[in-house]
Amino acid sequence: MAGDSPLQLRIFDLNCWAIRYLSKRRQERVQLIGDKLRWEGFDLALLQEVWSEQDYSDLKVKLAGCYPFSHYFRSGVIGSGLCIFSRFPILDTLLYQYSLNGYPYMLQHGDWFCGKSVGLVPAWGSWLLCPPCLQLHAEYCREKDAYLPHRLVQAWELAQFIRHTSKAADVVLLGGDLNMHPEDVGIRLLRGWTGLQDAFAEATRFEGCEDGCTLVPNNCFTVKAELLPFPLGIRIDYILYKAISSFTVKCEELKTTKGTAPGLDIPLSDHEAVMATLHIQRQRQAVGASLSTTEPRLVDVVTEARTEVEVGLQAARRQRYSTGRMAVLALLLLLLQAAAALGTLVGLGAGQPFPKLSFSLLAFLAIGILLLATGLHIFHTMEVKMLQGTEEQMRMVLRVLQERP
């Protein structure tokens, strides 16, 4: 479409949970996802957790006739898992990897290894669309969420990323698994600082799971125990949008998948898909091209987020101190062993048998502890720096907001 004609844009967003060797019935579900996209004919498909590049390649071949343009974002040790399929030409790509993304020694969670990121793909349809695809760090325990400071840093960096990369766009779209509930401080910070609107809250018509939940107990792939406090499920997958310049965007319809695929005994993923129909219209008179902070009580939101970041900063400092002390103790043990070995060589322990095996085992243990503690000390030092930087940015923003008339 061209000129001032309105555009109806259909968007599909899904956390695919396609982890090779770990996800149940992965290949079968990837085929189902491809069939869904081909039959429905969406304009944009934003996918997360497509960890296997072979799965992406299979989807690309399957969808070539419907989505001539696509891109897979590579990041981290095992990849970002992000990819996008579009019927609009892709003008450029940009990947931003969050500065904090969990801990490398939390192997059972694995977020650090996948390099959580936000991928930007400016696309040209009737106008310049700016649709980032993203995923934030998972929440593994709501009562004692050790990753909350990291997720807030990611939300803050995401908000800054959107503000600084979308100024030339006519429409900003954002889809992905934010791993946050709608009322969480991270969501309020992201929406307040960018002015993005929630498609679920703004939709004229809605069809799907109650309250728009995307992680629901009756999904056969979800861990039921984790959803016991939430009998209806939780909403952590979003489509957000905002019009820039002289455009307006309205969400005409929002849907989620609900249960198993038609005629089968499995759903597309452990998450329900989110599908939005947006109506984009050019206005006769421009309304301004900047992203404004329109969220009410934004000062309170930024203050709350900054407080949580400060809590994480104190915890990171304690971890840095503990690992530094461990490294020093391991180094002292090695020095004592070296002194003992030197004493034996010069004859101070004449007549005494030297326990070579025990000495060697203890030395290897001390070296291992020294290397591990040093590595963790460096990591937590970097964590402290990143948290300090975000806290200082928030403090500066608060000062600017409070000085506004």
N, C-alpha and C positions, 0 to 999 in steps of 0.2 A: 504494500500500500504506500501511497505517496501523498504529498501535500498535507492538507489539514484534516484528512479523513481519520476518523477514530480507529483505533487498533484494539482488537480483542486478543489478549495474550493469555495462553494457557500454559501453566507451569506445573511440573511434576517434581516432587522432592522426596527422596527416600534414603534412609540409612540401610544399606543393602545387607550388612552383616555377612560379607562374603570373604571369610578368612580361610585360606587353603588349609586342609587337614583338621580344622577345628570347628568350622561352622557346619551344622547339620544340613545335609541335602543341598549343599551349596550349588553344585552345577545345575541341578534341577531348578532351583529357585532363580538362578541367573537367567536361565532360558525363559522362565515365567515372566521375569522383569522385562526382558527383551520383547516378549509377545505383548505385554501390557503397553509398552511404549509404542510399538508398531501399530497396534489396533486403535489406540486412543488418539494418536496424532497430536501430541503436545507440541508447543513451540519450543519450550526449553525443558530439559530434564537435568536436574542437579542430583548427583548421586554421591553418597559417602560410604566409606568402608568397603570399597572395591579394592581389596588389598592385592589381588592377583592381577598382574598386567595381562595375563592370558584371558582372564574373564573380561577385561575391558576390550581386548582385541576381538573376542567372540561377539560381544555386544556391538562393536563398531561395524563388523561385517554384517551382522544381522539387521542393523538399523540403517545401513548405508542409503537405502532408498528413501527413508523418511527423514533422516537427520544427516545431511551431507557434511555437517561441520561438527567436530568433536575435539576434546582435548583431555589428556590425562596428566595430572599434576604429580610430579615425582618429588619426594621429600623424605628425610629421615632414613633410618636403617631399612625399614620394610615398606616405605612409601607413605604418602599422605592418605591414600584411599579415596581421593577426590577426583571426580571426572564430570564432564558436562557434555551433553549432546544438544545441538541447536540446529534449527532450520534457518537461522540467520547466519550470515557470514561472520566469522570470528576475526576481529581486527587485530587483536594482540592478546597476550597472556602475561600474567604477573602472579607470582607466588610469594606470599609472606609467611614465614615460619615464626610462630610465637617464641618469644625469648625464654619463657618458662613453660615446661610441659611435664610436670611430675618428676619422679626420681628414677634414675637408672637401676637402682637396687630393688625397686618394687617390681620384680619380674612377673608376679602374678597379675599385675595390672597392664603393664606393657605400653602405656601411653607415651612414655619417653622415647621408645624405639620407633614409633610410627611418625614422629615429627608432625604433630597436629598443626594445621596451617589454614590460611584463607587463600583461595585461588580466585583471581579476578580475570574475567573474560569480557572485555568490551565487545559488544555485538551490534551490528547495524541491521535494523529492520526498516521501519518507517523513520525511526529516530534512533539516537544513540542510546542503547541499553547498557547498563553496567551491573551485571549479575554476579556478585561474589558467591562462591560455594565454600562451605566451611564446616568444621567440627571443632568443638571445644573439649577440654579434658573432662573425662567422665566423673560422675559423682558416685563413689562406692559406698559411702556411709553418710546419710544425711545428718544423723545426730552428732557425729564427730568427723566432720568433713575436713580432713587434713589438706585437701587440694583446693579449698575455697580461695585462698590467696592467689594461687596460680591461675585459677579460672577467672578471677577478677582482673588479673593482669592481662589475660588473653582478651577478655571482654573490652577492656580499656584500649588495648592495642588495636583490636578490631574496629572499635568506634573511631579511633584516630585514623586508621587505614581508610575507612569509608569516607571520612570527612576530607581527606587529602587526595583521594584518587577519583572522586566522583564529581568534581566541580564542573567538568566539561560534559557530563552526561545529561540527558533529558529525563531519564528515569533510572532510579536506583532500585535494584532487586537484591534480596538476600535470602538464601535458602540453606538450611542445614540443620544438623543435630547440635543444638546449643547446650545440651545436658544441663539445663536450668529450667525450673518451674517459672510460670509467667510472673509470679509475684517476687521472685528472687531479686536480690539487689543487682546482680550482674545484668539481668534483662532490663531492669529499670534504668541502669546506667547506660547500657547500649542504646536503648530507645530514646532516653532523655537527651543524650549527648549528640545523637545523629538526627533525631526527628523522624525515625522510621516508624511506620504504622504496622500493626499486627493484623495480618489478613483474617485471622479467626475472629478478632474483636470487631473488625470493620465489615465483615462479609454481609451482604444482603440476604443471601441464602446459605444455609449450612446443612450438610448431610454427612453422617458418619458416626464415629464413636462419641459417646456422651462427653460433653465438655471439650471436645476436640482432642481427646487423649490419643497419644501415638504409641505409648508403651502400656499395654493393657493385660490384665491377668489371664484372659481367656485365649491369648496367643500361645500356641503349643511350644514356642521356642523361648518364652520369657521365664525367668527365675521367679516363681510364685512367691517365695519367701520375701524377696526384696520389695514386693508390691503389697504386702500385708497392710501397711498403714494407709494405702490408697486403693480402696476396693474398686473404684472406677478406672484406676490407672493414672498415668501422669502425662502431661503434655510437655515434651522437651524438643520436638521438631517444629520448625517455624518457617513460614514464608513472610518476610517483611518487605516493605516497599516504601518508596517516597518519590514524588515528582519534583523535578528541579525546573527552574526557569519558568516557562509559560505553559506548563503542562499540568494536567490533573490525572490522578489515578484513583479508581474505585474498584473495590473487590466485589464483583457481582456474585460469585459463588465460591464456596470452599467445601471440599470434600476430603474425607479420609477413607482409606480402605477399611474394611470391617470383616475380619475373620479370614477364612481360607479363600484361595482363588477358586473361581467357578468350576465345579466339577472335580475338584481335587481335595486332598486332605491336609494341605499345607498352605500357609500364607506366603506372601512374597518375601517376608523377612521377620525378624523379631520386633521390628518397628512397623507401625502402620504408615503407609505413604500419605503425603499431603498433596492435594491437587487444588490449585487456585485458578480462577478465571478473572483476569484483570481487564478493566476498560480504561484505555489510555486516550486522552483527548487533549488537543492543543487549545489553549485559551486565546482569546483575541488580544488580551493585554497581558504582558509579562508580570509575574508576581515576585520576581527576585530570584537570583541564581545561587544563593548561598544556603548552606545547611544551617538552620538556626536551632538553637537549643530551646525548644518549645515545651519540654516536659515541665509541668508544674513542680515546684519544690525541688528543683534540680540541685540546689545547694545541699539539701538534706540527703539526697541520694549519693552525691559525690562524697559527702562527709562520712556516710555509712560505709561506702566502699573503701575510703581511705583508712578508716578504723580497722577494717578487716585486713587490709594490706599491711598495716602496722603490726597486727597480731602475727601475721605470717613472717614479717621481718624479724621480730623478736625470736620466734621459733627457729628461723634460719641462722640467726646469730648464735643461739645455743648449740645448734648442730655443728656450726663451724668451730666453736670453742671445743666441743667434745672430741671432734675428729682431730683437731690440732693437738689436743692433749694426748690423744691416743698415739699419734704419730711421734710426738716427742718421747713418750715412754718406750715405744718400740725402738727408737733410735738409741736411747740410753741403754736398753738391753743389749743391743748390738755392740755398743761401745764397751760394756762390761765383758761381753764374750770375747771381744777383740783383746781386751786387757788380760783376760785369763789365758787366752791362747798365746799371747806374747810372753806372759810369765812362764808358761810351760817351756817355750822355746829357749828362754835364757837360763833355764835350770832351776827356777824358784820352786817348782813342784817336784824336785828330784825324788825318786822313790815312790811317787804316787801315780797310780795308773790314770791315764787320760781317757775319759769316756767319749770317744770320738763319735759314736752313733748318737748318743744323747745330745752332745754338743751340736752336731750337724742338724738334727731335727729341730732343736731350739732355735738355731740360727735361721733355718728356712722359715720357721713360724714367725720369727721377729721380722724378717724381710717381707714376708707376705702381709703382715699387719701394717708394716710401715708403708708399703706401696698402696694398700687399700685405703688406709687412713689418709694418706697424702692426696690420693685421687678424690676421696670424698670431701676433704677439706677444700680442695680447689673448686669442686662443684658447688659446695655450699657458699664459698666466697663469691662465686658468680651469681648464685641465687640472691645473696644479700645485695649485690650491686643492682640487679634487675629490680628487686622490690624497692630498694631505695630510690631508683630512678622514677619508678611509677608513682611512689608516694610523693616525691617532689613535684612531679607534673600535676598530680591532683591538688596538691597544696597551692600551686600557682593558679590553677583553674578556679579554685575556691576563692582565692583573693580577687581575681578578676570578676567573678560572678557577684561577690559581695559588694564590690565597688560600683556595680551598675546601679543607675537610679531606678 
